[in-house]
Each structure stands twice: as structure tokens, then as C-alpha cells.
Amino acid sequence: ASSTSLLEVYYVGEVGTGLGPTLEFYTLLSHCFQETSHQMWREVETCVLDGKTYVVAPNGFYPRAVSQNESEELSSLCENFTFLGRVLGKALVDNRMLDISFSEPFFRWLLGSQEKMGLA
């Protein structure tokens, strides 16, 4: 989609719209991507907060390896990363920050300055 409209979020039953709820939405969405249930990231360590388990990545998030033979798992992972890409794109267009830090190799790959991802 080539929409240039600014995303503005409001929560049903709560007073207020605008920047506050919108920033909270981006923060909540960022945290959702960090949940271990999505199996998106290499898990160095985890923490439990409010009954949900999150990946802790002191050096930034790096995609976990998955076998190409696991087509269902790979398909789900691709869908999650496609959605993350759309969220990143919208955040960039709207000049919003996401509460998620990527590892340097992954970030360089995202920017297109590296052809392949690797830790070495």
C-alpha cells in the first residue's frame, strides 16, 4: 500500500487519542515481537513479565536459524518477519521509534550493506 496517512491509535473505553496512545501501541507491538512464543530470535536468555516470556538480547536481536526442511515453521517465521517489516516501514514513515534493538549484523543486512547475514 502507498498510504501516507499517519497512524493514530485510540483504545475503546479509554479517554484520549493522539500521540500518547499511538506511542503506547508501538511499544506494545515491539514487545509482542520479542515474545518467545513467536520463535523469531536467537534466545541467549529469557525473562518472564506479566505471565509472558520474552527474549532478552543484550547485544541486539538476531533471527534464529531454522531448517529449510521445516516448511510450516519457516512459513510462520516468514509471516512474522514480513509483518515486522511492515511495522518497521510504517514506523519510519510516521517518524516513530520501536522499542526493539537489532544486532549489528542483522541491522547491516536490513540496510542492504551486507549481502548475507552472519555472526562472523
N, C-alpha and C positions, 0 to 999 in steps of 0.2 A: 504494500500500500504506500502511496505517496502523500499521506496526510501530514500537514504541517501544523495541525491544531495542537494546542498544549493540553496535556493530560491533567485533569483536575479531578481529585477524588473526594467524595464525601461518604460518610458512613451513616446508614439508616439508623435513626434513633439517637443520633448524636448531633449536638449543635455545632455549626461551623463548617465551612468549606474553605477551599483555597490552599495556600502553601502548607500549613500545618498538617492536615490530613493527607495531603499528597506526599509530603516527605516521609510521613509515617508509613504510608503504603509502600514506597520504595524500600524503606528499611525492613519492613516485614517480608517483602518479597525477596530481598537479599538474604535474609536469614533462612527463608524457606529453601533456597538453593543450597544452603550449607548443611541441611539435614542429611544424616547418614542414610535415611530411607531411600533417597534418590540415587545413591551409589554413583555419584558423579566424580568424586575426588579421591585422590590417594589419601588414605587415613593414617596419619602419623600418630595422632591421638584424638580422643573424642571427649566431649563433656555433655552432661545431661542438664537441661534447663527446662523447667516447667513441663516435665514429662517427655520432652523430645530430646533426641540425641543428635548432637552437631559435630561436624568435623572441625578440629582445631588445626590450623595450618600456620604455624609461626613464620614460615618462610613464603607464605602465599599458597593459594590453591593451585593444584596441578591435577589435570584429568587422570583418572585411574585407568590402568591398562585393562583391556577386555579382548578376549579372543574373538577373532572374526568368525569362528565356528559357532559362537553363541548368538545366532541371528536375532532371537527375540530380545535378549538382553542388550545387544548392540542397537537394535531398533529403538528401544526405550531410551537408551542413553543419547542417541542422536536426536530424538524428540526433545529431551530435556535441554540439550545444548543449543538446539535450534530456538527454543523458547528463550533461553538465556540470552542468545544473540539478539533476539527481537527486543527484549527488555533493555539490554545494553544500548542498542540503537536508539530506542525511544528516550532513554535517559540522556544520551548525548545530545539528541536533537532538542530536548527540553531543558538542557543545561542543569541536569540533576545528578547527584552523586549516588552511587550504590555502595552499600556497606559490605563490600567483598573485595579482598585483595588477591590478585593473581600472582603466581610465582613469576620470576623474571623470564624464564624460558617460555612459559605459556603466553605471557604478555607480549614478548617479542614476536612470537608466532602469530598472535592475534593481529598485531600491527603489520604483519607481512614482511618483517625484516629478516625472518628465518623461514626457509623452505620446509624444514622438518622440525618437529619438537623433539627435545631430548634433554636429559639431565646432565649429560657430559659436555 
